[in-house]
Each structure stands twice: as C-alpha cells, then as structure tokens.
C-alpha cells in the first residue's frame, strides 16, 4: 500500500524502478526481496531443466522461470521462482505477464524469503486457486508438495528423492538431479 493506505495494482507495480531486487505486490502491499543466493539459483536452474524435459518436451505445457510476473488478481502480482502452465490453461499467458493462476508454482526458499513463501505466498496461492505448490528447501534438500483440495492445500508429500506431479500424475521429477 502507498502512504495513503491505497492498495497498489499492476499499474503501480510497473512503475517500480529496476533496482536488481524482486518486487511483489500482495493484497495491495509492496514487498521487496534481495537477489537469490547461488544455491537457490542452482536448484532453480536444475529443477527448471527437469520440468522442461518432463513437461515441455511431451508438449503437456509450459515451464517459465523468474523473473516472470504473475498477476493473480488486481492487487496481487508475484514473481515465483518457477511456474508450470498446462496446455489447457495456456490462455493465461499474456504478452507481458501471466494473468491468472498457474497450475504449479515452485518457490525455492532463501533465508530472506522463508516466512514470506511459507505463510504469505502459501495463503495467496491457495486463495487464488493455484492447483499445486512446491516449497523447495535447497539447504535441506527436500521438497514439500501441496495440492489444492476443496479450496485448501493439503500436503501431498515431502520428499528428497522423487516427486510425482499432482497436476500431471504421469510425470515424475527425480530430485536427486536437482541438488547437484
């Protein structure tokens, strides 16, 4: 929110100057996070490679990496680490951003974003109808997978080894390739 208590929107978001940090607006309030760590970026890169090999090569959907703007509502614009949009949902990919809920959102935890990702974004993604949410802890080498059921996230699995996508049950990601 600005100094007058007005909720910020996508127009306000677009007016934020480039400063090398990650900016997001959640419920109209502006949040800033520093650039990710090398460990974070390595996990993000390797996970993106595995998701692309599993999903895009089979023409099941698209995998997009940060920075990518995802507008979930008028006052909710975030930059997840990775998003998966299934072929049936491709219409939400606009020229400048994603408008609507991706099928899968992946957030890789950093010391500066743990609470933000586990609480604020968890609630936002759940409320916005993101079907599947992964919290990747690269320091512990573990993934917590949540699936939307009746409007609420339920923990599907916590694993260090293999994750079967809830949105694409025929697809499994070998997490041992991520930790490198």
N, C-alpha and C positions, 0 to 999 in steps of 0.2 A: 504494500500500500504506500501511497505517497504521504507527504507530511499532512495532508488534509483528511486522511482516512479513506480516500477513494481507492477502490480496487483497480489494480493495473490490468491491462489487457494486452492483446497481441501487438497493437499499435505502439503501446508504451514499451513493450519488450523489444521491438525492432529499433527503437530509438536509443537503446543502451549502447554506449560506445564499446568498440572492441578493445579489450584490455588483457586478453590471454587467459581470462578466468571463465568458468562456466556459470552462466546466469540462468535462473529459472524463476518462473512466477507460479506460485501455488496459492490458490484461494485469493488471488489478487495481491499477494505479498511477494516482494523481491528477495531472492536468496542468491548468494554468491559462494562458489566453491573454488578452491585453488586447482591448478592443473593436477592431473592424476600422477601417481608415482610410477617409476619404471616397472615395478612388479604388477601393478594394476594394468598398465598398458600391455605388458606381455600376455597376461591372462586374457585381456580383451581381444588382442590380435589372434591368439591361438584358438580361442573359442569362436571367433568370427570365421576363421578358416574352416573349422569343423562344421559349423552351422551352414556355411555356404556349400561345402561338399555334400552335406546331407540333404539340404532343402532346395537350394537354388539349382544344383545340377540335376535334380529329379524334377525340376520345374513345378515344385509344390508351393513356392512363394518366394519372397524377397527377404534378404538379411541386410540391414542398414546399421552403420556404426556411428558413434559420436564423432564430431558434433552433428546432430540431426534434431531439428525442432519437432516436438510432438505436441500438438495443441489438442488437449483433451476436453477443454471447454473454453468459454470466453475468457476466464480468469485463471486457467491452468495451462502453462506452457513449460515443458520439461525437456531435458536432454539426456535420455537414458544412454547407457553405455552401448547397448545393442537392442535392436528391435527386429522382430520377425513378423511379417505380414503375409498371411497365406494368400494364395492366388484368388480365392473367392472374395477377399477383402481388399484387393488391390486398388479399388476406387478411393481409398482414404489417402493414397499417396498423391499429394498435390505438387505443383511445380516448386514451391518454396518450403514445404513442410509436410508433415503427416497431420491430417485433420481427422481425429477420431482415435479409438482405442486399438492399438496393435494387438495381434493375437498372443505374442510373447514379448515380455520386456525383461531384459537382463541388466541388473545393476551389480557392478563389482565394487565391493566395499573398500573404502580407503579410511585411514584413521579420521580424516576430517568429515567423512560423509556417513559413517556407520549409523548414527541416530537418525539422520535425515532419510536414509534409504530404508531402514528397518521400521520406522514409525510414520513419518510424514508421507513419504512416497508410497509405502505399503498401503496406507489408508486411501491415498489418492487413486492408485491403480485399481484397487478393489472397488471403490465407488464409481470409477469410470468404466468398469466392465472389461479391463484387460484380462483375458482368459487365463493366462499363465504368467507367473512372476518368479524369476530366479534371483536369489541373493547369493553371490559368489564371494566367498572369503578366500582370497588367494594366499594369505599368510597361513591359514589353517588347512588349505587345500580341500575345501568342502563346499558343496552347493546345497542350498535349501530351496526346494521347489514347491511352489504353491499353485493350486488350481482353484479357479472360481467355481463355486457350487452354491446355487440359490443365493447369489449376490454376495457371498462371503468367501474369503480364501481359506482353504484347508490345506495343511501341509501334505503334499503328495509323497515326498521322500527327501531325505537328507543323505547325500552320497559323496564319496571321494572317487568313485570308480565309473559308474555308468548311469546316465540319466535318459529315461525314455520320455519323450515329449508328450505332454497331456494333449496338446492341440494336434499332434501328429503321432499317434501311438505306434505307427510303423517305423518311426525314426528314433534312433538311439545315438547319444553322443558319448564317446569314450573320453572321460575326463582325465585319464592318465596322460593324454596328449596335450592337455591344457597347462599343466603345472610346470613342464619343462624344466 
